[in-house]
Amino acid sequence: GAVVSQHPSWVICKSGTSVKIECRSLDFQATTMFWYRQFPKQSLMLMATSNEGSKATYEQGVEKDKFLINHASLTLSTLTVTSAHPEDSSFYICSAKGGLAGGREQFFGPGTRLTVL
Amino acid sequence: GESVGLHLPTLSVQEGDNSIINCAYSNSASDYFIWYKQESGKGPQFIIDIRSNMDKRQGQRVTVLLNKTVKHLSLQIAATQPGDSAVYFCAENYQAGTALIFGKGTTLSVSS
């Protein structure tokens, strides 16, 4: 089956620093990837949609200058949390849409736990 | 915006019982629905999906029912096992290439 990986699986950083999270589709090409954020005991909330070779589309309330998304290839999207603060501590999950144009299934990564001190 | 909701936040069952997890969706344009299982600290795991042209779909020990009239989705798990303990999310999608919208989640707790 289609596999999506994320790196790192967890990260602890100091307030004010930037953190980059990678999302990779290992055995398929993903023209579209999605970034979600999940706070404890809550659901997954969509942050942005990332299309290869173009600018990401951000959901309302998500600061594009704070959460930088780059989808430079068909197998890699990165999310950079800039000037992280404790309120950015969360579980970040990416998903990738399969290659078929009409395909509906999305494949999820294992998530990255970010803790900002 | 519109979102998928849930009827019950927690469900506790005995091992061997059948479990039913419910979900209400609000976007009448959604035509693809998925159930995910999420264990603590992990990403969502696909369980089963259904398209709007169907009202029932069965998998291994799981069945998804879709009632478009009342915009209701349910997941039935037969002979629930302790390993089924997790949070279950329903998600909806209205167009290929767009993101999934997740419901709030139901915590299923299975006791031996």
gemmi code that builds the backbone of each chain (N, CA, C; Angstrom):
import gemmi

chains = {
    "A": [
        ("GLY", (0.806, -1.199, 0.000), (0.000, 0.000, 0.000), (0.837, 1.246, 0.000)),
        ("ALA", (0.184, 2.385, -0.250), (0.879, 3.652, -0.285), (1.352, 4.051, 1.112)),
        ("VAL", (2.593, 4.491, 1.187), (3.189, 4.827, 2.471), (3.620, 6.285, 2.473)),
        ("VAL", (3.280, 6.951, 3.566), (3.687, 8.335, 3.769), (4.497, 8.403, 5.058)),
        ("SER", (5.648, 9.032, 4.983), (6.484, 9.155, 6.173), (6.590, 10.613, 6.579)),
        ("GLN", (6.888, 10.827, 7.835), (7.135, 12.162, 8.352), (8.416, 12.147, 9.175)),
        ("HIS", (9.132, 13.264, 9.080), (10.355, 13.382, 9.860), (10.519, 14.801, 10.343)),
        ("PRO", (10.813, 15.018, 11.619), (11.021, 13.980, 12.629), (9.679, 13.479, 13.177)),
        ("SER", (9.714, 12.448, 13.982), (8.497, 11.953, 14.610), (8.157, 12.799, 15.836)),
        ("TRP", (9.162, 13.380, 16.434), (8.926, 14.319, 17.522), (10.076, 15.315, 17.580)),
        ("VAL", (9.786, 16.505, 18.069), (10.818, 17.534, 18.187), (10.462, 18.460, 19.345)),
        ("ILE", (11.483, 18.837, 20.072), (11.359, 19.805, 21.163), (12.244, 20.985, 20.815)),
        ("CYS", (11.687, 22.172, 20.878), (12.490, 23.343, 20.525), (12.207, 24.481, 21.508)),
        ("LYS", (13.078, 25.465, 21.480), (12.910, 26.633, 22.332), (12.021, 27.651, 21.636)),
        ("SER", (11.330, 28.417, 22.415), (10.470, 29.455, 21.881), (11.284, 30.436, 21.037)),
        ("GLY", (10.764, 30.770, 19.869), (11.442, 31.702, 18.983), (12.228, 31.049, 17.872)),
        ("THR", (12.453, 29.774, 17.979), (13.190, 29.065, 16.935), (12.232, 28.536, 15.873)),
        ("SER", (12.813, 28.086, 14.760), (12.014, 27.539, 13.659), (12.229, 26.038, 13.552)),
        ("VAL", (11.200, 25.362, 13.156), (11.245, 23.902, 13.048), (10.691, 23.489, 11.692)),
        ("LYS", (11.399, 22.573, 11.032), (10.944, 22.080, 9.732), (10.503, 20.629, 9.867)),
        ("ILE", (9.332, 20.331, 9.321), (8.780, 18.975, 9.316), (8.660, 18.513, 7.875)),
        ("GLU", (9.148, 17.310, 7.596), (9.092, 16.775, 6.241), (7.990, 15.724, 6.110)),
        ("CYS", (7.361, 15.718, 4.966), (6.342, 14.722, 4.636), (6.711, 14.120, 3.291)),
        ("ARG", (6.896, 12.821, 3.258), (7.306, 12.157, 2.031), (6.355, 11.026, 1.640)),
        ("SER", (6.027, 10.973, 0.365), (5.313, 9.815, -0.164), (6.387, 8.864, -0.675)),
        ("LEU", (6.423, 7.665, -0.107), (7.559, 6.771, -0.353), (7.440, 5.948, -1.630)),
        ("ASP", (6.254, 5.598, -2.015), (6.117, 4.683, -3.148), (5.093, 5.158, -4.163)),
        ("PHE", (4.778, 6.446, -4.118), (3.879, 6.995, -5.126), (4.134, 8.488, -5.230)),
        ("GLN", (3.677, 9.038, -6.316), (3.814, 10.473, -6.516), (2.550, 11.171, -6.045)),
        ("ALA", (2.746, 12.227, -5.289), (1.630, 12.947, -4.704), (1.598, 14.381, -5.209)),
        ("THR", (0.670, 14.652, -6.090), (0.561, 16.017, -6.597), (-0.015, 16.956, -5.541)),
        ("THR", (-0.763, 16.395, -4.632), (-1.378, 17.209, -3.594), (-1.113, 16.589, -2.227)),
        ("MET", (-0.681, 17.412, -1.312), (-0.503, 16.992, 0.080), (-1.251, 17.964, 0.976)),
        ("PHE", (-1.659, 17.476, 2.122), (-2.423, 18.279, 3.060), (-1.740, 18.260, 4.422)),
        ("TRP", (-1.791, 19.381, 5.096), (-1.243, 19.482, 6.447), (-2.371, 19.725, 7.435)),
        ("TYR", (-2.359, 18.911, 8.485), (-3.345, 19.023, 9.545), (-2.633, 19.266, 10.875)),
        ("ARG", (-3.380, 19.837, 11.798), (-2.878, 20.027, 13.158), (-3.905, 19.433, 14.113)),
        ("GLN", (-3.410, 18.773, 15.130), (-4.313, 18.131, 16.083), (-3.868, 18.435, 17.503)),
        ("PHE", (-4.710, 19.114, 18.250), (-4.447, 19.379, 19.657), (-4.992, 18.218, 20.472)),
        ("PRO", (-4.508, 18.063, 21.709), (-4.918, 16.913, 22.532), (-6.432, 16.782, 22.647)),
        ("LYS", (-6.898, 15.570, 22.465), (-8.320, 15.228, 22.591), (-9.205, 16.015, 21.615)),
        ("GLN", (-8.613, 16.437, 20.529), (-9.390, 17.124, 19.508), (-9.211, 16.441, 18.156)),
        ("SER", (-9.970, 16.911, 17.201), (-9.924, 16.313, 15.874), (-8.799, 16.917, 15.040)),
        ("LEU", (-8.633, 16.376, 13.866), (-7.654, 16.929, 12.925), (-8.263, 18.156, 12.262)),
        ("MET", (-7.501, 19.238, 12.285), (-7.948, 20.471, 11.655), (-7.038, 20.781, 10.477)),
        ("LEU", (-7.637, 20.963, 9.318), (-6.867, 21.258, 8.116), (-6.182, 22.613, 8.245)),
        ("MET", (-4.887, 22.633, 7.947), (-4.138, 23.886, 7.948), (-3.986, 24.431, 6.534)),
        ("ALA", (-3.587, 23.548, 5.617), (-3.295, 24.020, 4.265), (-3.262, 22.865, 3.282)),
        ("THR", (-3.471, 23.228, 2.050), (-3.369, 22.296, 0.928), (-2.146, 22.675, 0.117)),
        ("SER", (-1.319, 21.683, -0.161), (-0.057, 21.921, -0.838), (-0.044, 21.211, -2.185)),
        ("ASN", (0.131, 21.957, -3.247), (0.223, 21.382, -4.584), (1.634, 21.543, -5.113)),
        ("GLU", (2.138, 20.489, -5.717), (3.506, 20.490, -6.218), (3.718, 21.624, -7.206)),
        ("GLY", (4.732, 22.407, -6.950), (5.106, 23.471, -7.865), (4.307, 24.743, -7.756)),
        ("SER", (3.410, 24.823, -6.803), (2.636, 26.055, -6.663), (2.519, 26.434, -5.187)),
        ("LYS", (2.013, 27.618, -4.937), (1.858, 28.082, -3.557), (0.768, 27.302, -2.844)),
        ("ALA", (0.973, 27.126, -1.560), (-0.015, 26.417, -0.764), (-1.245, 27.288, -0.541)),
        ("THR", (-2.354, 26.634, -0.336), (-3.604, 27.312, 0.006), (-3.877, 27.094, 1.481)),
        ("TYR", (-3.980, 28.176, 2.224), (-4.127, 28.093, 3.667), (-5.589, 28.254, 4.082)),
        ("GLU", (-5.943, 27.551, 5.144), (-7.290, 27.686, 5.698), (-7.393, 29.008, 6.469)),
        ("GLN", (-8.601, 29.452, 6.602), (-8.844, 30.693, 7.324), (-8.321, 30.574, 8.748)),
        ("GLY", (-7.592, 31.581, 9.174), (-7.049, 31.595, 10.525), (-5.655, 31.011, 10.643)),
        ("VAL", (-5.133, 30.435, 9.589), (-3.781, 29.886, 9.602), (-2.839, 30.902, 8.948)),
        ("GLU", (-1.835, 31.335, 9.701), (-0.921, 32.365, 9.206), (0.094, 31.778, 8.236)),
        ("LYS", (0.030, 32.202, 6.997), (0.925, 31.642, 5.980), (2.377, 32.044, 6.211)),
        ("ASP", (2.594, 33.178, 6.843), (3.972, 33.606, 7.106), (4.573, 32.882, 8.303)),
        ("LYS", (3.740, 32.265, 9.083), (4.222, 31.526, 10.244), (4.415, 30.050, 9.909)),
        ("PHE", (3.527, 29.534, 9.112), (3.581, 28.125, 8.727), (3.914, 28.068, 7.236)),
        ("LEU", (5.201, 27.969, 6.953), (5.676, 27.991, 5.576), (5.616, 26.586, 4.989)),
        ("ILE", (4.972, 26.463, 3.860), (4.842, 25.163, 3.219), (5.518, 25.205, 1.859)),
        ("ASN", (6.331, 24.191, 1.609), (7.020, 24.057, 0.335), (6.785, 22.663, -0.208)),
        ("HIS", (6.326, 22.585, -1.436), (6.060, 21.289, -2.070), (6.877, 21.255, -3.350)),
        ("ALA", (8.171, 21.039, -3.176), (9.108, 21.201, -4.276), (9.163, 20.021, -5.228)),
        ("SER", (8.701, 18.862, -4.778), (8.730, 17.697, -5.654), (7.469, 16.883, -5.453)),
        ("LEU", (7.286, 15.891, -6.285), (6.077, 15.071, -6.208), (6.095, 14.092, -5.041)),
        ("THR", (7.174, 14.070, -4.294), (7.246, 13.146, -3.163), (7.590, 13.831, -1.846)),
        ("LEU", (7.716, 15.146, -1.843), (8.133, 15.824, -0.623), (7.424, 17.155, -0.435)),
        ("SER", (6.853, 17.316, 0.739), (6.322, 18.606, 1.159), (6.895, 18.900, 2.534)),
        ("THR", (7.223, 20.151, 2.783), (7.759, 20.514, 4.094), (6.911, 21.617, 4.720)),
        ("LEU", (6.791, 21.532, 6.033), (6.101, 22.544, 6.826), (7.119, 23.123, 7.792)),
        ("THR", (7.347, 24.414, 7.722), (8.258, 25.075, 8.636), (7.461, 25.975, 9.565)),
        ("VAL", (7.575, 25.710, 10.846), (6.942, 26.554, 11.851), (7.975, 27.600, 12.244)),
        ("THR", (7.731, 28.828, 11.876), (8.703, 29.886, 12.139), (8.399, 30.574, 13.468)),
        ("SER", (9.461, 30.964, 14.159), (9.334, 31.635, 15.447), (8.284, 30.937, 16.311)),
        ("ALA", (8.553, 29.681, 16.564), (7.576, 28.858, 17.287), (7.367, 29.350, 18.713)),
        ("HIS", (6.133, 29.237, 19.181), (5.771, 29.581, 20.553), (5.050, 28.414, 21.197)),
        ("PRO", (4.955, 28.397, 22.507), (4.322, 27.256, 23.183), (2.938, 26.910, 22.649)),
        ("GLU", (2.187, 27.907, 22.207), (0.845, 27.610, 21.684), (0.870, 26.873, 20.352)),
        ("ASP", (2.067, 26.785, 19.730), (2.204, 26.014, 18.490), (2.453, 24.533, 18.776)),
        ("SER", (2.651, 24.211, 20.039), (2.846, 22.810, 20.401), (1.607, 22.016, 20.001)),
        ("SER", (1.825, 20.985, 19.216), (0.692, 20.226, 18.687), (1.219, 18.989, 17.966)),
        ("PHE", (0.301, 18.217, 17.455), (0.610, 17.039, 16.646), (0.315, 17.421, 15.213)),
        ("TYR", (1.340, 17.417, 14.362), (1.188, 17.823, 12.974), (1.182, 16.571, 12.095)),
        ("ILE", (0.160, 16.472, 11.270), (-0.019, 15.283, 10.436), (-0.181, 15.708, 8.981)),
        ("CYS", (0.500, 15.001, 8.100), (0.330, 15.291, 6.687), (-0.392, 14.115, 6.025)),
        ("SER", (-1.012, 14.397, 4.906), (-1.587, 13.341, 4.096), (-1.272, 13.630, 2.642)),
        ("ALA", (-1.287, 12.590, 1.852), (-0.973, 12.740, 0.438), (-2.052, 12.062, -0.385)),
        ("LYS", (-2.425, 12.743, -1.440), (-3.426, 12.179, -2.333), (-2.721, 11.351, -3.402)),
        ("GLY", (-3.292, 10.188, -3.701), (-2.714, 9.302, -4.685), (-2.730, 9.898, -6.082)),
        ("GLY", (-2.084, 9.191, -6.998), (-1.844, 9.742, -8.316), (-3.026, 9.800, -9.251)),
        ("LEU", (-3.996, 8.913, -9.053), (-5.113, 8.895, -9.985), (-5.922, 10.182, -9.865)),
        ("ALA", (-6.235, 10.785, -11.012), (-6.902, 12.082, -10.990), (-8.232, 12.033, -10.262)),
        ("GLY", (-8.948, 10.953, -10.451), (-10.249, 10.859, -9.791), (-10.196, 10.134, -8.463)),
        ("GLY", (-9.006, 9.739, -8.039), (-8.864, 9.007, -6.800), (-9.234, 9.850, -5.601)),
        ("ARG", (-9.871, 9.232, -4.646), (-10.356, 9.974, -3.477), (-9.564, 9.665, -2.224)),
        ("GLU", (-8.898, 8.513, -2.189), (-8.253, 8.118, -0.953), (-7.024, 8.968, -0.695)),
        ("GLN", (-6.817, 9.264, 0.574), (-5.640, 9.989, 0.999), (-4.897, 9.134, 2.011)),
        ("PHE", (-3.590, 9.248, 1.987), (-2.750, 8.414, 2.831), (-2.054, 9.300, 3.858)),
        ("PHE", (-2.159, 8.906, 5.100), (-1.675, 9.749, 6.184), (-0.303, 9.325, 6.689)),
        ("GLY", (0.463, 10.329, 7.080), (1.732, 10.080, 7.736), (1.511, 9.755, 9.200)),
        ("PRO", (2.567, 9.363, 9.901), (2.451, 8.979, 11.306), (2.395, 10.163, 12.264)),
        ("GLY", (2.588, 11.359, 11.756), (2.504, 12.540, 12.606), (3.839, 12.949, 13.203)),
        ("THR", (3.925, 14.229, 13.553), (5.099, 14.801, 14.215), (4.634, 15.556, 15.446)),
        ("ARG", (5.153, 15.167, 16.588), (4.805, 15.837, 17.840), (5.769, 16.992, 18.071)),
        ("LEU", (5.245, 18.210, 18.062), (6.065, 19.400, 18.302), (5.781, 19.943, 19.695)),
        ("THR", (6.841, 20.105, 20.466), (6.740, 20.719, 21.783), (7.636, 21.940, 21.819)),
        ("VAL", (7.049, 23.084, 22.091), (7.807, 24.334, 22.153), (7.908, 24.771, 23.610)),
        ("LEU", (9.138, 24.909, 24.073), (9.347, 25.256, 25.485), (9.369, 26.761, 25.695)),
    ],
    "B": [
        ("GLY", (-17.245, 27.211, 8.638), (-17.683, 26.383, 7.528), (-18.388, 25.145, 8.027)),
        ("GLU", (-18.825, 24.329, 7.107), (-19.522, 23.122, 7.524), (-18.523, 22.108, 8.039)),
        ("SER", (-18.967, 21.256, 8.936), (-18.070, 20.259, 9.488), (-18.866, 19.003, 9.818)),
        ("VAL", (-18.115, 17.943, 10.009), (-18.728, 16.675, 10.369), (-18.790, 16.584, 11.877)),
        ("GLY", (-19.879, 16.193, 12.432), (-19.998, 16.092, 13.884), (-20.227, 14.672, 14.331)),
        ("LEU", (-20.290, 14.447, 15.618), (-20.487, 13.128, 16.189), (-21.574, 13.185, 17.231)),
        ("HIS", (-22.252, 12.049, 17.444), (-23.302, 12.020, 18.441), (-22.752, 11.763, 19.835)),
        ("LEU", (-21.754, 10.867, 19.979), (-21.258, 10.472, 21.276), (-19.756, 10.644, 21.325)),
        ("PRO", (-19.215, 11.245, 22.379), (-17.778, 11.397, 22.483), (-17.059, 10.137, 22.944)),
        ("THR", (-17.710, 9.283, 23.751), (-17.072, 8.069, 24.233), (-18.043, 6.901, 24.131)),
        ("LEU", (-17.465, 5.722, 23.976), (-18.242, 4.495, 23.922), (-17.453, 3.398, 24.622)),
        ("SER", (-18.058, 2.798, 25.632), (-17.404, 1.709, 26.357), (-18.173, 0.422, 26.126)),
        ("VAL", (-17.460, -0.622, 25.719), (-18.108, -1.901, 25.438), (-17.283, -3.031, 26.035)),
        ("GLN", (-17.919, -4.173, 26.144), (-17.226, -5.377, 26.596), (-16.669, -6.119, 25.379)),
        ("GLU", (-15.575, -6.786, 25.589), (-14.990, -7.602, 24.528), (-16.026, -8.585, 23.999)),
        ("GLY", (-16.114, -8.667, 22.691), (-17.070, -9.578, 22.080), (-18.373, -8.908, 21.669)),
        ("ASP", (-18.656, -7.754, 22.271), (-19.864, -7.025, 21.895), (-19.694, -6.415, 20.508)),
        ("ASN", (-20.825, -6.026, 19.926), (-20.781, -5.244, 18.693), (-20.795, -3.760, 19.063)),
        ("SER", (-20.024, -2.966, 18.354), (-19.944, -1.529, 18.623), (-20.539, -0.766, 17.452)),
        ("ILE", (-21.210, 0.311, 17.775), (-21.754, 1.189, 16.737), (-21.329, 2.605, 17.055)),
        ("ILE", (-20.635, 3.210, 16.128), (-20.168, 4.589, 16.270), (-20.878, 5.428, 15.216)),
        ("ASN", (-21.451, 6.516, 15.654), (-22.264, 7.342, 14.765), (-21.595, 8.650, 14.389)),
        ("CYS", (-22.063, 9.193, 13.288), (-21.502, 10.451, 12.791), (-22.563, 11.161, 11.970)),
        ("ALA", (-22.685, 12.464, 12.191), (-23.580, 13.279, 11.387), (-22.743, 14.220, 10.537)),
        ("TYR", (-23.072, 14.320, 9.283), (-22.358, 15.269, 8.435), (-23.322, 16.333, 7.963)),
        ("SER", (-22.764, 17.492, 7.654), (-23.646, 18.619, 7.341), (-23.538, 19.094, 5.899)),
        ("ASN", (-22.491, 18.700, 5.192), (-22.326, 19.162, 3.818), (-23.035, 18.210, 2.863)),
        ("SER", (-24.149, 18.627, 2.350), (-24.934, 17.757, 1.471), (-24.214, 17.470, 0.154)),
        ("ALA", (-23.175, 18.244, -0.144), (-22.415, 18.023, -1.373), (-21.356, 16.933, -1.209)),
        ("SER", (-21.107, 16.503, -0.001), (-20.114, 15.459, 0.224), (-20.594, 14.154, -0.387)),
        ("ASP", (-19.683, 13.480, -1.075), (-20.074, 12.239, -1.744), (-19.112, 11.093, -1.465)),
        ("TYR", (-18.189, 11.321, -0.548), (-17.216, 10.286, -0.204), (-16.952, 10.395, 1.282)),
        ("PHE", (-17.003, 9.254, 1.965), (-16.900, 9.242, 3.407), (-15.942, 8.135, 3.842)),
        ("ILE", (-15.190, 8.438, 4.880), (-14.186, 7.489, 5.337), (-14.209, 7.410, 6.853)),
        ("TRP", (-13.965, 6.246, 7.370), (-13.756, 6.054, 8.803), (-12.277, 5.770, 9.039)),
        ("TYR", (-11.742, 6.458, 10.065), (-10.356, 6.257, 10.454), (-10.278, 5.853, 11.921)),
        ("LYS", (-9.250, 5.089, 12.217), (-8.925, 4.721, 13.586), (-7.611, 5.402, 13.940)),
        ("GLN", (-7.561, 6.021, 15.102), (-6.322, 6.662, 15.519), (-5.948, 6.211, 16.920)),
        ("GLU", (-4.797, 5.603, 17.014), (-4.258, 5.222, 18.312), (-3.386, 6.365, 18.825)),
        ("SER", (-3.181, 6.388, 20.109), (-2.477, 7.483, 20.756), (-1.098, 7.713, 20.145)),
        ("GLY", (-0.835, 8.946, 19.731), (0.475, 9.298, 19.201), (0.736, 8.844, 17.785)),
        ("LYS", (-0.308, 8.365, 17.088), (-0.120, 7.876, 15.727), (-1.023, 8.617, 14.755)),
        ("GLY", (-0.740, 8.464, 13.477), (-1.579, 9.060, 12.461), (-2.839, 8.239, 12.252)),
        ("PRO", (-3.825, 8.806, 11.568), (-5.072, 8.084, 11.296), (-4.823, 6.854, 10.419)),
        ("GLN", (-5.536, 5.795, 10.738), (-5.430, 4.548, 9.982), (-6.757, 4.287, 9.282)),
        ("PHE", (-6.709, 4.127, 7.974), (-7.906, 3.886, 7.178), (-8.602, 2.599, 7.615)),
        ("ILE", (-9.926, 2.698, 7.783), (-10.700, 1.502, 8.119), (-11.549, 1.082, 6.936)),
        ("ILE", (-12.416, 1.980, 6.510), (-13.341, 1.654, 5.435), (-13.886, 2.951, 4.864)),
        ("ASP", (-14.254, 2.916, 3.598), (-14.835, 4.096, 2.962), (-16.124, 3.718, 2.240)),
        ("ILE", (-16.870, 4.741, 1.873), (-18.104, 4.511, 1.148), (-18.413, 5.735, 0.295)),
        ("ARG", (-18.915, 5.489, -0.879), (-19.325, 6.583, -1.751), (-20.825, 6.795, -1.624)),
        ("SER", (-21.259, 7.954, -2.056), (-22.663, 8.322, -1.835), (-23.642, 7.523, -2.684)),
        ("ASN", (-23.151, 6.770, -3.641), (-24.058, 5.953, -4.445), (-24.329, 4.597, -3.788)),
        ("MET", (-23.810, 4.423, -2.582), (-24.036, 3.198, -1.827), (-24.636, 3.571, -0.479)),
        ("ASP", (-25.323, 2.630, 0.162), (-25.813, 2.886, 1.511), (-25.202, 1.930, 2.530)),
        ("LYS", (-24.461, 0.962, 2.048), (-23.830, 0.014, 2.958), (-22.590, -0.572, 2.304)),
        ("ARG", (-21.580, -0.756, 3.147), (-20.378, -1.407, 2.645), (-19.761, -2.198, 3.784)),
        ("GLN", (-19.331, -3.403, 3.468), (-18.796, -4.269, 4.514), (-17.328, -4.559, 4.283)),
        ("GLY", (-16.621, -4.624, 5.404), (-15.236, -5.045, 5.364), (-15.062, -6.196, 6.342)),
        ("GLN", (-13.837, -6.385, 6.742), (-13.589, -7.446, 7.706), (-13.983, -6.963, 9.095)),
        ("ARG", (-15.015, -7.502, 9.657), (-15.573, -7.148, 10.984), (-16.145, -5.735, 11.051)),
        ("VAL", (-16.084, -4.991, 10.003), (-16.630, -3.626, 10.013), (-17.640, -3.441, 8.905)),
        ("THR", (-18.633, -2.603, 9.206), (-19.645, -2.241, 8.234), (-19.896, -0.749, 8.350)),
        ("VAL", (-19.978, -0.075, 7.243), (-20.323, 1.344, 7.252), (-21.694, 1.487, 6.595)),
        ("LEU", (-22.534, 2.263, 7.259), (-23.864, 2.562, 6.750), (-23.976, 4.050, 6.474)),
        ("LEU", (-24.581, 4.379, 5.365), (-24.743, 5.775, 4.980), (-26.215, 6.058, 4.737)),
        ("ASN", (-26.732, 7.050, 5.417), (-28.109, 7.484, 5.219), (-28.070, 8.930, 4.749)),
        ("LYS", (-28.195, 9.115, 3.455), (-28.074, 10.455, 2.887), (-29.285, 11.319, 3.211)),
        ("THR", (-30.410, 10.686, 3.463), (-31.621, 11.448, 3.756), (-31.450, 12.296, 5.013)),
        ("VAL", (-30.843, 11.698, 6.032), (-30.630, 12.416, 7.294), (-29.175, 12.771, 7.504)),
        ("LYS", (-28.358, 12.546, 6.490), (-26.936, 12.863, 6.541), (-26.271, 12.232, 7.753)),
        ("HIS", (-26.372, 10.921, 7.791), (-25.865, 10.168, 8.931), (-24.991, 9.015, 8.443)),
        ("LEU", (-23.916, 8.805, 9.175), (-22.949, 7.756, 8.862), (-22.712, 6.951, 10.131)),
        ("SER", (-22.572, 5.649, 9.994), (-22.246, 4.860, 11.170), (-21.208, 3.800, 10.828)),
        ("LEU", (-20.466, 3.437, 11.858), (-19.468, 2.378, 11.740), (-19.846, 1.288, 12.727)),
        ("GLN", (-20.022, 0.084, 12.235), (-20.318, -1.045, 13.093), (-19.112, -1.951, 13.133)),
        ("ILE", (-18.705, -2.291, 14.346), (-17.589, -3.212, 14.538), (-18.135, -4.462, 15.211)),
        ("ALA", (-17.967, -5.580, 14.560), (-18.465, -6.837, 15.109), (-17.416, -7.459, 16.031)),
        ("ALA", (-17.912, -8.111, 17.080), (-17.025, -8.830, 18.009), (-15.839, -7.971, 18.398)),
        ("THR", (-16.138, -6.842, 19.006), (-15.111, -5.865, 19.358), (-14.038, -6.486, 20.248)),
        ("GLN", (-12.805, -6.141, 19.954), (-11.657, -6.679, 20.663), (-10.906, -5.559, 21.384)),
        ("PRO", (-10.139, -5.889, 22.404), (-9.363, -4.844, 23.091), (-8.480, -4.034, 22.147)),
        ("GLY", (-7.990, -4.670, 21.108), (-7.158, -3.966, 20.123), (-7.924, -2.938, 19.309)),
        ("ASP", (-9.232, -2.956, 19.417), (-10.041, -1.957, 18.717), (-10.126, -0.652, 19.507)),
        ("SER", (-9.644, -0.661, 20.738), (-9.673, 0.552, 21.559), (-8.838, 1.643, 20.895)),
        ("ALA", (-9.482, 2.768, 20.640), (-8.823, 3.871, 19.930), (-9.845, 4.992, 19.787)),
        ("VAL", (-9.428, 6.063, 19.123), (-10.360, 7.114, 18.747), (-10.735, 6.900, 17.285)),
        ("TYR", (-12.014, 6.992, 17.006), (-12.507, 6.785, 15.654), (-13.054, 8.098, 15.106)),
        ("PHE", (-12.612, 8.431, 13.908), (-13.056, 9.649, 13.244), (-13.766, 9.300, 11.942)),
        ("CYS", (-14.841, 10.008, 11.665), (-15.376, 9.971, 10.321), (-14.861, 11.199, 9.589)),
        ("ALA", (-14.771, 11.103, 8.300), (-14.312, 12.226, 7.485), (-15.137, 12.252, 6.212)),
        ("GLU", (-15.329, 13.452, 5.695), (-16.107, 13.606, 4.479), (-15.299, 14.353, 3.432)),
        ("ASN", (-15.683, 14.170, 2.196), (-15.003, 14.816, 1.077), (-16.028, 15.100, -0.001)),
        ("TYR", (-15.985, 16.298, -0.550), (-16.987, 16.661, -1.550), (-16.452, 16.688, -2.967)),
        ("GLN", (-15.103, 16.627, -3.110), (-14.532, 16.705, -4.452), (-13.135, 16.103, -4.449)),
        ("ALA", (-12.827, 15.347, -5.470), (-11.491, 14.775, -5.587), (-10.455, 15.888, -5.602)),
        ("GLY", (-9.376, 15.680, -4.871), (-8.314, 16.667, -4.822), (-8.438, 17.651, -3.683)),
        ("THR", (-9.569, 17.642, -3.024), (-9.743, 18.533, -1.871), (-9.505, 17.754, -0.586)),
        ("ALA", (-9.360, 18.495, 0.485), (-9.021, 17.875, 1.758), (-10.214, 17.151, 2.377)),
        ("LEU", (-9.911, 16.259, 3.270), (-10.935, 15.606, 4.067), (-11.291, 16.512, 5.240)),
        ("ILE", (-12.555, 16.514, 5.596), (-13.010, 17.248, 6.770), (-13.370, 16.217, 7.821)),
        ("PHE", (-12.756, 16.352, 8.983), (-12.901, 15.358, 10.038), (-13.959, 15.732, 11.060)),
        ("GLY", (-14.607, 14.728, 11.596), (-15.501, 14.900, 12.717), (-14.704, 14.967, 14.011)),
        ("LYS", (-15.401, 15.112, 15.126), (-14.746, 15.351, 16.408), (-14.127, 14.101, 17.010)),
        ("GLY", (-14.561, 12.936, 16.661), (-13.976, 11.718, 17.184), (-14.761, 11.075, 18.303)),
        ("THR", (-14.783, 9.758, 18.299), (-15.380, 8.977, 19.380), (-14.313, 8.066, 19.940)),
        ("THR", (-14.167, 8.104, 21.258), (-13.206, 7.215, 21.908), (-13.903, 5.901, 22.217)),
        ("LEU", (-13.375, 4.829, 21.673), (-13.915, 3.500, 21.929), (-13.022, 2.803, 22.942)),
        ("SER", (-13.622, 2.363, 24.023), (-12.885, 1.671, 25.069), (-13.457, 0.268, 25.208)),
        ("VAL", (-12.609, -0.736, 25.026), (-13.038, -2.121, 25.065), (-12.427, -2.796, 26.284)),
        ("SER", (-13.268, -3.308, 27.126), (-12.771, -3.968, 28.326), (-12.908, -5.482, 28.186)),
        ("SER", (-11.969, -6.205, 28.794), (-11.942, -7.668, 28.700), (-12.885, -8.296, 29.721)),
    ],
}
model = gemmi.Model(1)
for chain_id, residues in chains.items():
    chain = gemmi.Chain(chain_id)
    for i, (resn, *xyz) in enumerate(residues, 1):
        res = gemmi.Residue()
        res.name, res.seqid = resn, gemmi.SeqId(i, " ")
        for name, pos in zip(("N", "CA", "C"), xyz):
            atom = gemmi.Atom()
            atom.name, atom.element = name, gemmi.Element(name[0])
            atom.pos, atom.b_iso = gemmi.Position(*pos), 0.0
            res.add_atom(atom)
        chain.add_residue(res)
    model.add_chain(chain)
structure = gemmi.Structure()
structure.add_model(model)
structure.setup_entities()
